Amino acid sequence: MKERGTLTESMFYVLMSFLRGQMCGIEITEFVERKTNGRVRLGPGTLYTLLGKFQEEGLIRETEIQGRKRSYQITEAGRAAFREELARLRACVDDGEEESAWTEQEK
């Protein structure tokens, strides 16, 4: 698998949605909108592009098809990618808080 790099905010929340279990597209969209208080909204084009990319990279797998409704679940590789991004974001926040405290001391 090639180096993925950092996840976008949308990618991060889509992977997060699967931590609770198997989901279909509308459930993912509703989870992300609810979790972010509407800050992140996923259109169908964005969502299904991400789902296809995640499937291709082995981060999720399709688990069920009922007519047009498809459900997916996260894989171990997907959990690892989520944890890596969570650690990266925590490091960014820590760096920002450290610098913010430094600039406050300089005043």
GUDREN-633906 format. One record per residue (C-alpha): residue number from 1; residue in three letters; x, y, z. Coordinates in steps of 0.2 Angstrom, whole numbers, plus 5000, padded with zeros to 4 digits. Layout:
! residues N
<pt><k>NUM</k><r>ALA</r><x>X</x><y>Y</y><z>Z</z></pt>
...
END
This chain:
! residues 107
<pt><k>1</k><r>MET</r><x>5000</x><y>5000</y><z>5000</z></pt>
<pt><k>2</k><r>LYS</r><x>5007</x><y>5017</y><z>4996</z></pt>
<pt><k>3</k><r>GLU</r><x>5010</x><y>5031</y><z>5008</z></pt>
<pt><k>4</k><r>ARG</r><x>4993</x><y>5039</y><z>5012</z></pt>
<pt><k>5</k><r>GLY</r><x>4998</x><y>5055</y><z>5020</z></pt>
<pt><k>6</k><r>THR</r><x>4987</x><y>5065</y><z>5032</z></pt>
<pt><k>7</k><r>LEU</r><x>4968</x><y>5063</y><z>5032</z></pt>
<pt><k>8</k><r>THR</r><x>4957</x><y>5077</y><z>5027</z></pt>
<pt><k>9</k><r>GLU</r><x>4944</x><y>5082</y><z>5040</z></pt>
<pt><k>10</k><r>SER</r><x>4930</x><y>5073</y><z>5030</z></pt>
<pt><k>11</k><r>MET</r><x>4941</x><y>5057</y><z>5029</z></pt>
<pt><k>12</k><r>PHE</r><x>4944</x><y>5057</y><z>5047</z></pt>
<pt><k>13</k><r>TYR</r><x>4926</x><y>5059</y><z>5052</z></pt>
<pt><k>14</k><r>VAL</r><x>4921</x><y>5045</y><z>5039</z></pt>
<pt><k>15</k><r>LEU</r><x>4933</x><y>5033</y><z>5047</z></pt>
<pt><k>16</k><r>MET</r><x>4927</x><y>5038</y><z>5064</z></pt>
<pt><k>17</k><r>SER</r><x>4909</x><y>5034</y><z>5060</z></pt>
<pt><k>18</k><r>PHE</r><x>4914</x><y>5016</y><z>5057</z></pt>
<pt><k>19</k><r>LEU</r><x>4922</x><y>5014</y><z>5075</z></pt>
<pt><k>20</k><r>ARG</r><x>4904</x><y>5011</y><z>5081</z></pt>
<pt><k>21</k><r>GLY</r><x>4901</x><y>4997</y><z>5068</z></pt>
<pt><k>22</k><r>GLN</r><x>4894</x><y>4994</y><z>5051</z></pt>
<pt><k>23</k><r>MET</r><x>4886</x><y>5008</y><z>5042</z></pt>
<pt><k>24</k><r>CYS</r><x>4878</x><y>5013</y><z>5026</z></pt>
<pt><k>25</k><r>GLY</r><x>4880</x><y>5030</y><z>5017</z></pt>
<pt><k>26</k><r>ILE</r><x>4866</x><y>5039</y><z>5025</z></pt>
<pt><k>27</k><r>GLU</r><x>4871</x><y>5033</y><z>5042</z></pt>
<pt><k>28</k><r>ILE</r><x>4888</x><y>5040</y><z>5039</z></pt>
<pt><k>29</k><r>THR</r><x>4882</x><y>5056</y><z>5033</z></pt>
<pt><k>30</k><r>GLU</r><x>4871</x><y>5058</y><z>5048</z></pt>
<pt><k>31</k><r>PHE</r><x>4884</x><y>5053</y><z>5060</z></pt>
<pt><k>32</k><r>VAL</r><x>4897</x><y>5066</y><z>5053</z></pt>
<pt><k>33</k><r>GLU</r><x>4884</x><y>5080</y><z>5053</z></pt>
<pt><k>34</k><r>ARG</r><x>4879</x><y>5076</y><z>5070</z></pt>
<pt><k>35</k><r>LYS</r><x>4896</x><y>5074</y><z>5077</z></pt>
<pt><k>36</k><r>THR</r><x>4902</x><y>5090</y><z>5070</z></pt>
<pt><k>37</k><r>ASN</r><x>4887</x><y>5100</y><z>5074</z></pt>
<pt><k>38</k><r>GLY</r><x>4884</x><y>5103</y><z>5055</z></pt>
<pt><k>39</k><r>ARG</r><x>4902</x><y>5110</y><z>5052</z></pt>
<pt><k>40</k><r>VAL</r><x>4907</x><y>5095</y><z>5041</z></pt>
<pt><k>41</k><r>ARG</r><x>4894</x><y>5091</y><z>5028</z></pt>
<pt><k>42</k><r>LEU</r><x>4896</x><y>5076</y><z>5015</z></pt>
<pt><k>43</k><r>GLY</r><x>4888</x><y>5077</y><z>4998</z></pt>
<pt><k>44</k><r>PRO</r><x>4885</x><y>5061</y><z>4990</z></pt>
<pt><k>45</k><r>GLY</r><x>4900</x><y>5064</y><z>4978</z></pt>
<pt><k>46</k><r>THR</r><x>4912</x><y>5066</y><z>4992</z></pt>
<pt><k>47</k><r>LEU</r><x>4906</x><y>5052</y><z>5002</z></pt>
<pt><k>48</k><r>TYR</r><x>4906</x><y>5039</y><z>4988</z></pt>
<pt><k>49</k><r>THR</r><x>4923</x><y>5045</y><z>4982</z></pt>
<pt><k>50</k><r>LEU</r><x>4930</x><y>5042</y><z>5000</z></pt>
<pt><k>51</k><r>LEU</r><x>4921</x><y>5026</y><z>5002</z></pt>
<pt><k>52</k><r>GLY</r><x>4929</x><y>5019</y><z>4985</z></pt>
<pt><k>53</k><r>LYS</r><x>4946</x><y>5026</y><z>4990</z></pt>
<pt><k>54</k><r>PHE</r><x>4945</x><y>5018</y><z>5007</z></pt>
<pt><k>55</k><r>GLN</r><x>4940</x><y>5001</y><z>5000</z></pt>
<pt><k>56</k><r>GLU</r><x>4954</x><y>5002</y><z>4987</z></pt>
<pt><k>57</k><r>GLU</r><x>4966</x><y>5005</y><z>5001</z></pt>
<pt><k>58</k><r>GLY</r><x>4959</x><y>4992</y><z>5012</z></pt>
<pt><k>59</k><r>LEU</r><x>4953</x><y>5003</y><z>5026</z></pt>
<pt><k>60</k><r>ILE</r><x>4935</x><y>4998</y><z>5025</z></pt>
<pt><k>61</k><r>ARG</r><x>4926</x><y>4983</y><z>5017</z></pt>
<pt><k>62</k><r>GLU</r><x>4909</x><y>4981</y><z>5010</z></pt>
<pt><k>63</k><r>THR</r><x>4898</x><y>4970</y><z>5021</z></pt>
<pt><k>64</k><r>GLU</r><x>4881</x><y>4970</y><z>5014</z></pt>
<pt><k>65</k><r>ILE</r><x>4871</x><y>4975</y><z>4999</z></pt>
<pt><k>66</k><r>GLN</r><x>4852</x><y>4977</y><z>4999</z></pt>
<pt><k>67</k><r>GLY</r><x>4846</x><y>4985</y><z>4983</z></pt>
<pt><k>68</k><r>ARG</r><x>4855</x><y>5001</y><z>4981</z></pt>
<pt><k>69</k><r>LYS</r><x>4860</x><y>5002</y><z>5000</z></pt>
<pt><k>70</k><r>ARG</r><x>4878</x><y>4996</y><z>5003</z></pt>
<pt><k>71</k><r>SER</r><x>4885</x><y>4994</y><z>5021</z></pt>
<pt><k>72</k><r>TYR</r><x>4903</x><y>4995</y><z>5025</z></pt>
<pt><k>73</k><r>GLN</r><x>4914</x><y>4991</y><z>5041</z></pt>
<pt><k>74</k><r>ILE</r><x>4932</x><y>4997</y><z>5046</z></pt>
<pt><k>75</k><r>THR</r><x>4946</x><y>4985</y><z>5044</z></pt>
<pt><k>76</k><r>GLU</r><x>4961</x><y>4984</y><z>5056</z></pt>
<pt><k>77</k><r>ALA</r><x>4971</x><y>4994</y><z>5043</z></pt>
<pt><k>78</k><r>GLY</r><x>4957</x><y>5007</y><z>5044</z></pt>
<pt><k>79</k><r>ARG</r><x>4958</x><y>5007</y><z>5063</z></pt>
<pt><k>80</k><r>ALA</r><x>4977</x><y>5010</y><z>5062</z></pt>
<pt><k>81</k><r>ALA</r><x>4975</x><y>5024</y><z>5050</z></pt>
<pt><k>82</k><r>PHE</r><x>4962</x><y>5033</y><z>5061</z></pt>
<pt><k>83</k><r>ARG</r><x>4974</x><y>5031</y><z>5077</z></pt>
<pt><k>84</k><r>GLU</r><x>4989</x><y>5038</y><z>5067</z></pt>
<pt><k>85</k><r>GLU</r><x>4979</x><y>5053</y><z>5062</z></pt>
<pt><k>86</k><r>LEU</r><x>4972</x><y>5055</y><z>5079</z></pt>
<pt><k>87</k><r>ALA</r><x>4990</x><y>5055</y><z>5086</z></pt>
<pt><k>88</k><r>ARG</r><x>4995</x><y>5067</y><z>5073</z></pt>
<pt><k>89</k><r>LEU</r><x>4981</x><y>5079</y><z>5077</z></pt>
<pt><k>90</k><r>ARG</r><x>4985</x><y>5078</y><z>5096</z></pt>
<pt><k>91</k><r>ALA</r><x>5003</x><y>5082</y><z>5092</z></pt>
<pt><k>92</k><r>CYS</r><x>4997</x><y>5098</y><z>5082</z></pt>
<pt><k>93</k><r>VAL</r><x>4986</x><y>5103</y><z>5096</z></pt>
<pt><k>94</k><r>ASP</r><x>5000</x><y>5101</y><z>5109</z></pt>
<pt><k>95</k><r>ASP</r><x>5012</x><y>5111</y><z>5098</z></pt>
<pt><k>96</k><r>GLY</r><x>4999</x><y>5125</y><z>5096</z></pt>
<pt><k>97</k><r>GLU</r><x>4996</x><y>5125</y><z>5115</z></pt>
<pt><k>98</k><r>GLU</r><x>5014</x><y>5126</y><z>5119</z></pt>
<pt><k>99</k><r>GLU</r><x>5017</x><y>5140</y><z>5107</z></pt>
<pt><k>100</k><r>SER</r><x>5002</x><y>5149</y><z>5113</z></pt>
<pt><k>101</k><r>ALA</r><x>5008</x><y>5148</y><z>5131</z></pt>
<pt><k>102</k><r>TRP</r><x>5025</x><y>5154</y><z>5126</z></pt>
<pt><k>103</k><r>THR</r><x>5018</x><y>5169</y><z>5117</z></pt>
<pt><k>104</k><r>GLU</r><x>5008</x><y>5173</y><z>5133</z></pt>
<pt><k>105</k><r>GLN</r><x>5023</x><y>5173</y><z>5144</z></pt>
<pt><k>106</k><r>GLU</r><x>5032</x><y>5185</y><z>5132</z></pt>
<pt><k>107</k><r>LYS</r><x>5018</x><y>5198</y><z>5135</z></pt>
END
